[in-house]
Amino acid sequence: MYAVIDTETTGLSLTSDRIIELAVIGLDASGNQEWEWCSLINPERDTGPGLAVRVHQIYPRDVSEAPTFAEFAGHIARILSGRVLIGHNIKFDLGMLAAEFERLGHPLPELIQICTAAIARESGFRPYRLEACCEVLGIELSGAHHALADARATADLAQRLVNFSDLLAQSDVVHRPRTVRPWPNIPVVSREPVVRAIPPSRKSSPLHTNRMSPVRKAQVDLPTCEPKAPVVETFSLDRESPESKYLAAIEWALEDREISTEQKQALTDLRCELRLSDEQARAVHMLFIRGLAGSMWADGSISAHEQFDLNVVGAALHLTAEDVEYARDNPIGLGLTNQDYVISPGATVVFTGEMSLSRTEWTDRAQAAGLRVTGSVSRKTDFLVVPFGETGSTKSRKARGLGVRVVSEQRFRRMLGAVENNGGSKNDPFPQSKDTQYIAPETSETEAILREAIETGEVLTIAYHGGSKPGSKREIAPICIEDDLVRARCYSSGKVKDFRIEQIQVFENDLLISRWNPEEVGKRIRTYEDLSGVLEDKAGELTSMGWYVTGEEDGIFLFRRFKNGRLLKRPDVSIQYVETIDEGYFDPGMNYHAEIRKRARPWIISLRQGGTAFGRLDRAVERFMLEALKHAPS
């Protein structure tokens, strides 16, 4: 009768982005669950830019072995055929689904659909984001932005908001097409779905307060009893022992919580070289996971997300659930064995992403230990600290391009613990001077309002002092903030755009509630005389994205490489200065009459498909770097 759908995608564009995860839950006539289906989907491209990956946490490695949408299309059409579709912001999910079928030459019919977001908004929910609605109604949503977790929550929400017994009377919440046509008839290909575990929230409470239904417990495999904080035993290994060397390699391999085929072979070769038996290797694996548990118990409890981390590590090391439980209940304080990850007072660190502790807490602890904390990655950065497995953000990619060591939050906890246990800055012979102290980037009044709107789902009225119509008012729904840009859905243009925060004024009931200082904007926007200055300033960053960069005064060109290392003939992205345009014509006698005029927007950005022009170089460079990042090979 009904089907709840939810998608995770590479981005927000119906024309250029793809579905990378789809969940469908079948409901009966009363709105009760009948079955569920979910799978990762190989988009045959990357899984999105850094901002998108940060949201859905799906990486290219996760979808590399998954079936394509074309392989699933027949099955999806069969399970959705004849059902009324339900979703939270159903227009987007259905739009992405229709776009995928359209690419296969099978346009979808107009469908009966119910949007729980629209019902929530009309019912007075403010904000009406899925997470906010679930919080108000006491609906569990563990693992937001996992398609199946979101679909389950949407199904629960629909049961609260939709009167299934009298749905025909609710003409205001049900979209009905004038004519109902059948779904396309596509042969069903037998392919098994590829699923990923549903991680709890990074900021979830300790396990004894974590309320989970039996279905969710099975997904995350959490213990049902309240664990008591055990004594963390001190443990050390001789650094020259074979076990210590193998442990250091395990630390390195498990940084992203996944052991690749190449890493697995390297570990096997190392075991042979060190003459470690299977029993000895398994003992080292247990040491590692017990040491990981020891770092987690440092604050007196293990959260649901930390337990999930233990489960992931245990699976990667081929340990049983009983082994993981033993490690959790018998933690050790394991000293760091890989010297590349030993941190000293005065080192520079940067934090990124959503972690189990707040950014402020980590900053305070790092400063207290004598470390320098900055807001952006540079060649002077020693470590970038990320949530485990996070590799897609702009900062992560930039750090790897610059050779900066990227470490997980749990690894950093152990690194910092070693400094704190040695007295940190108290006994530091080189105390942190004034010029190495962390000065938090000042959060502007406007940025604070935007961040609050991201959390609440609020639509803001702003005046934007950039773009083609400076100072014009528009309505936006902020999605995320990256450095000094906010990505938001603009309801004036119907598109998702990036806005420079410092050029935004926010209004409420026609009253100005944030300021805009054009003089400050001018100070903070980098200006260039010509493209040679841009090339000198941005070449390193572009190279770190994976581009082969060539350029001169009149143009910068970014090329991809074939697998054999040779360059493609055409650049994927370029920026050029083209001062004039010839709008000449041929007369009846086929004589050409040139009419040269000066371009109002001489800075041209060209892509494989399309491009745009700017009147100011600084604005063109801003767009050029965004396109370079969006289409980056790595």
N, C-alpha and C positions, 0 to 999 in steps of 0.2 A: 504493500500500500504506500509506504513512505520510505525514503532513503536520506539519511543525513550524510552530507559530503564535506570534506575539508581537504585543502591542498596546501602543500609547501612548494614554493616556486623559486626560480632563480632571480626574480625581480617582479616588478609591478606592471610591466608592459605586456599587453595582450598580443602584440605583434612580434616582439623579439624575445620574450622570456618564455621559459618552459616549466612544466610541472616536474618536480623531482620526488614528490611523495604524495600519494593519494590514499585517503581513508574513506570507506563507505560503511555505514551501519544501517541495516535493514530494520524497519519498524513495522509492526502490524497496525491494524485499523485503530487500535486504542493507544498507539504511540509507544508500545512496549518493544524492547529489543528482541529481534529474531536471530540475527547473525551479524558478524562484522568481518570486514576484509580491509587489509592495508598492505601497501608495498612501497618501497623505494623504486624510483623509475630513472633509468639512465637517459639524461637529456641530450646525450651525444655532444656535449659541450661542457664548459665549467658549471659549477653549481651557484654561480652568482658572484657579484663583487663583494668586497669585505663587509659592507654594511648588511647585505642580505645573509651572508654566511654567519655573521655574528648572531642574527636572529634565529635561523633554523638549525644551525650547527650541523649542517650536512656538507661533507667535503667530497671532492672528486673520488677519493678512494672508496667512499661509502657506496657510491652508485656505479662504480666501474663494472661490477659483475651483475648488476640488476638488469632485468628486461627493459626494453624501450617501450614507449607508449604504444607504438605500432603493434608490438607483440601482445600488449594487454588490451588493446582497443576492443576486440570482439568480446572478451570477458566483461569489460566495464559496461559496454552497451547492453549486454544480456542482463546483468544484475540491476541496472538502472531502468531498463525498459518497463514502462507501465507504472512507474512510481512517481509520486509527488516528491520533489527534491526540497530538502530543508538545509539551511546553512546560516551561519552567522556572517553577515555581509555576503549573502549567496550570489549577488550579482558578480562579484569578483571571481569566486570559485567557479561558477558556471561559465563565466566569460573565458577563463583559462582552459576549462574543459572543452568548450566549443572550439576554441582556437586550435587545440591539439587535434580534434576530429577534422577540422577544416583543412589542416595541413595534409591529412591523409586522403582528402577528397571526399569526405563524408560529412557534409554540413548537418548540424543537429537541428531537429525540429524545435519550434517554440515550446517551452515546457512549463508545466504548472510548478510554481515554486513558492516557498515560504521563507521569509527572512526573519530570524529571531532577533537580529539587531534592530530591524525596523519596529518589531513588536515591542522590544525593550524601550526604544526611544519614545514610542507613542504611549507606553505605560508610565512614563515619567522617570525612567532610569537615567541618571546623570553621574558619571559617564556610563555609556552603554557598551563599552568594550567587553569582550567575552570574559576576561579575567575579573573585571569589576562586577559584572552581573552575577558571576558565580560566587564571588565573595559575599555579596549582599544576600544571596539566597542559600548560602551554606553548601554550595555544590563544589565537590572536590575537583580541582584542576591541577594535577601534578604532571609537569612536563609540558608547559605551554609551548606552542610552536612545534610540537610533534603532531602530525596530522591525526593520528588515532586518538591521542589524548584530547585534542581540541574537538574532534568529532564526538567522542564520548560525553564531553562536557556540554556540547551543543545539544545532544540528544536529551540529556538530563534537563537542560534549560527549556527545551521545547515542551517537555512534559509538564513543566511548571507554568509556561506562558501560553501554550496553545490548547484550546478546547477541542480535542480530537473528536469528541462525541457530537459536536455541532459545528464542524469546520465549514460546512457550506454556507453558514450564516455569516462567516467572518470574511466578507468580501474585501474588507479593508486591509487584511494581512495576507491574503492569498492572491498571487498573480496568476490569472487564467488566460491562456491564449484563446483567440476566437475559434481556431480550429486546432484539433489535436492530431498530429501526424505521427507515424511510428518512428522509432529509432532506426538508424541505418542497420542493415543486415550485414554484419561483418563476421567472417569465419573466426571461431574461437581457437586460439593457439594455446596449447597446454604448456604454461610456464608457471613455476612456483613463485609466489611472492617473496621478496627479500625484505625482511623487517629489521628494525633497529629497536633496541630496548628503550623504554621511556624513562629518562632520567628525572629524578625529583628536582624541585627548585633548588638552585644553588644556595638560596637563603632560607631553606627549610629549617624547621625547628628540630631539636634532638629527637631521636627515634621514639622515645616514650610518649611524645606528644603528637606524633605523626599519625593522623587518622587516614586509614586506607581501606577501601573495600576489598573483599577477597580476590576479585579479578586483578586489581592493581597490585596486590601483594605478590601474586604469582608472576606478574610482569617484572617487578623490581627485585623480587626475592629477598625481602627484608625479614629479619627475625621478628617474632611477635612479642617477645618478652622485653622488658626494660633492662638494657645492659647497665651494669654498675661500673663506674670508672675503676679500672684495675690499676695496680701498681705497674709503672713502666720501668722495666729492668734496664740497667745500663749494659751495653754490649759493645765489644770492639773486636776488630779483626787485625791481624798482622797485615800491614799494607803490602808486603811482598809475597804473601801467600797466594796460591792459585785461586782460592775461594774469593779473596779480596779483589783480584783482577777480574774475575768473572762477574762479581757483584757490580763492579764499576761499569762493565759492559751492559749489564741488565739495566742499570740506572739510565744509561744513555739511550738504550733501545726503547724503553718504555716511557720516554718523555711525552709522547703523544698517545700513550695508552694502547698502542697497536704495534705489534712486531711484524714488519713487512717480510716478504719472502727473502729479500737480500739480507736483512738484519738476522733473520732466522738462520740463514746459511753462515753468516759471519759468526754468530754465537756458537753454532755447531763446530765450525773450524777452530774457534778459540778453545772450546771444551776439549777437543782432540789435542790441541797444542799444549794445554795445561794438564792433560791426562786426568780429567775429572770423570768419574763414573756417573751413571744416571742417578744413583742415590745421592752422590755429592752435589750434583747440579740441582736436584730437587730440594736439598737442604738449603742451598743458596737462595732458591726461589722463595722458600718459606722465610728465610731471614729478611729478604727484601720486603715481603708483604707485612711481616711483623713490624719492621721498622717504619713502614708507611703508616700502619695503625698507630704506632707510638707517636708519630707527629700529629695524627688526628686527635688523639686523646689529650693533647697539650692544654686544651681549653676546658677539659672536664667532661666532654660529651662527644658523641659522634652523630653528625646529622644524617638525614636520609640521603643527601647527595654524597656525603663522604662514604657511606656504606655502599652506595652505587659505584663509587670510584674503586673501593676494595674489590667488589664483584668483577668489575671490568679487568682489573689487574690480575685477579685470580684466574679468570678465563684465559687471558693472554699467556699466562704461565702454565696453563693446563693443570691448575689446582682444583680440587673438589670444593663444593659448598662447605663441607665439614672443615677443610683446610682453612678456608677464608674465615669461618666462624672461630676457629682456634686462634688464628692470627689476631683477630679483633679482640679476643678475650685474653690474649697473652702477648701484649705489645712489648717491644723493646726500643730503647733509645739508641738507634743505630747511627753511628757517626758516618759522615759522608766519606765515601771511598773514592769518588771521582774528583780529582783535584781541579778539574776544569770548573767545578761548581762550588768551590770554596770561596766565600765572600769575606771581604775585610772592611773594617771601618773606613769611610771615605769613598767607597765604591758608589757609582751612580746607577740608580734603578728607575725604571718606569713601569707603572701598572696600567693594564688595559683589560676591558671586559668586566663581566659581572662575576664576582667571586663569592665564597662563603662568608668572608669578612668584608665589611665596607671599605671603600677606598680610603676613607679617613682613618680607620683603625689600622690598616696596613701602613699608611704614611706615618702615623704616630709611632708605631713600633719600629719602623725602619729608621726614623730620625733618632729615636732613643738609643738605637744600637750604633749610631754614628754614621749612617748611610745618607747619601744625598739623593733626594727624590725629585725628579723633574717631570714635566707634563708631556714631553715629546721625545721621540727617539732621534739620536744623532750619533756621529762617530765616537763621541765621548761617553756614550751610554755603555755600561758594563753588562747589565742584565735587563731584559724585558720580562715581566712577570705576567702570565696569562692564565685563564682558567684551563684545566687540563683538556688536551685535545684541540684547543683553539688555535687554528693556523691561518685563518682567512682574513683577519682584520688588516687594515692599512698599516697599522703599527707593526704587526707581525711580519708582513711581507717586507716592509722597509728595513726592519731589524735584520732579517736574514740576508737581505741584499747588502747591508753594511757590515755583515759579519758579527753582529751583536748576538750574544747568547740568549736564547729564548728558553725560559724555564716555567714549569707549571707552578700553580699556587702551592701545592703540597711540597714540591721540591724546595721552593723558596722558604716555606715554613721551617724546613729542616736546616736550610742554610742559615737562616736568621737565628734559629735556635742555637746553632753552634756559636755564633757571635755573642748572643745574649748570655749563654752559659759561661763564656770566657770573660764576662764582665762588660762586654760591649764598649760603649764610649766612656764608662767610668774609669777603666784602666787603660784607656787608649792613649798611647804616647803621642798620637797625632790627632788631637781633638778637632772636631769639625769647626772650621772657621766661619766667619760671617758670610763669606762669599760662596761657601758650599752648602749653606743651610737652604732647606726647601722653602721656596716662596710659591705658595699655591697660585695657579693661574686665577686671576680674579674673575669670578662669575658675575657677569653683568646682570642688571635688573631684567633685561629682555631675555637673556639665556635662562634665568631662573624661571620665568613665566613659561618659556617654551618647554623646559624639562618637566614642569608640573603638568602641562597640557599633554605631553607624551604619556605620562603616568595615568592621567584621568581620561584621555581620549577626547578632550575638549576641542571644539573648533574655535579658532581665534580670528578676530577681525584685525588686520594689520594694514599699515601703510608701508610699502616697500620702496626704498629710495635707490633702487638699482633696476636692471632690466631695461626694456624698451620704453616703459612708461613710469619713470621715477616719480614716487610720491603717490601713486594710485592705490586706492584701497582694494583689499581682496580678503576672502576667507580662506584660511588654510587649516589643515589638520596635521600637526607635526608628527613625524614618524620616528625619527632618530636624529642624533647630533653627532657629527664627526668633525673634530677640530673646530673651525670657526664657521661651519656650514650646518644648516638644519635642512634635512630632507622632509618635505611635507607634500600632502596632496592639496593642490590649489583648486578650489571649487570655481574660481573665475575662468580658468582655462581648461579645467577637467583633466589636468595632467599632474604627475608627480615631479616636483622640481626641487632643486637645491637653492636655498636662499642664504645669503651672507648675513649672519646674525647681527652684525654691527650696523646693518642698513635697514633694520626692522624697527618699526614703532608699533606697539600693541594698543588697541582700543578696547574699551568695555563700555557698552551702552553709550557709544559715541564720545566717551571721555578718554583722553590720552592717559595711559597708565605706565608707559615706559618712554624713556627719552631717546633721542638720536642726535649725536654730535658729529656733524659732517667733518669737522676739523680732525677729530680723533680717527675717523674712518680713513681719511687721507694719510694720516701718519702710519696706519697699520697695513695698508695695502701696498705691496711691493711694486714699485714702478721700474720700468725698463726703458732704455733708449731705443733698443732694437733687438732683434731676435738673437744676435750673438751673445748679448747679456743673458737672455733666457737660457740659451744652450749651456753657457758656462755655469749657471746657477742650478739647472735642473737635470743635467746630463746624468749625474750619479743616481738620482732618484728614478729616472726613466730606465736606466740600465738595470737597477734592482728589481724593476717590474718584469724584466725579461725581454725588453726591447733591444734591437740593434738600432743605434741612433746615429743618424747622419744629419749634418746641417751646415748652414752658412748664414749670412746676414739676412737673406730674403726668405729663408725657409728652414724648418726642422721636420725631419721625416722619420717615422718609426716603422721598422720592418720586423716581420716574424721570420723564423727560420724553418726550413723543412727538417725532418728527422735526421737527414744526413748532414745537417749543419749549414746548408746553402741557404742564401736569402731568397725570399719571395721577390718577384720582379716589381710588384707594386707595394707601396707603403699602406699600412692599415689606417694610420692616423698621421695627419700632417698639419702644420700651421705655416702659412705663407703670407708675405706682404705683397699685395697686388694693388698698385696705386691707381691704375686707370682701367677703364673698360671701353672697348670699342663697340659702339652701337650703330655701326655703319650699315649701308644697304646697297643693293644692286639696282640700277635703273633699268628701264626696258631694254636698253642696248647692252646690258650685262656689264656696264662699267661700275666699278665699286667706288662708293663715296664713304670715306672713313669719317666717323663722328666720335672722337675721343672725349670722354669726360672723366673727371676725377671721381673715384669711388667715395661715397660717404662712409662706407665701412670697408676699409682696405685689408683688414686682418681676416684671412679666410682659413677656417678649419675644415678639412676634408676628411671624410671617412670612406670606407668601402661602399657604403650606401648613404648618400646624402652629405650634408655639411651645413655650416652656418657662417655668418660674417659678423664682425664686430668693428665698432668705430674706435675703440680704445684697446691698446695692447694689453694692459693689465687684466681687463675682462676676458680678452681672448686667451691669455695664458691660463687663467683660472679654468676656463672651459676645456682648454687643450689638455690640462693635467687630469681633469675629471674623466675625459674620454680615454686618455691613455690608461688610467687605472681601470676603467670599466672594461676595456677590450684587451687588457694586459695578457700576454701569453702565459705568465706564471702566477 
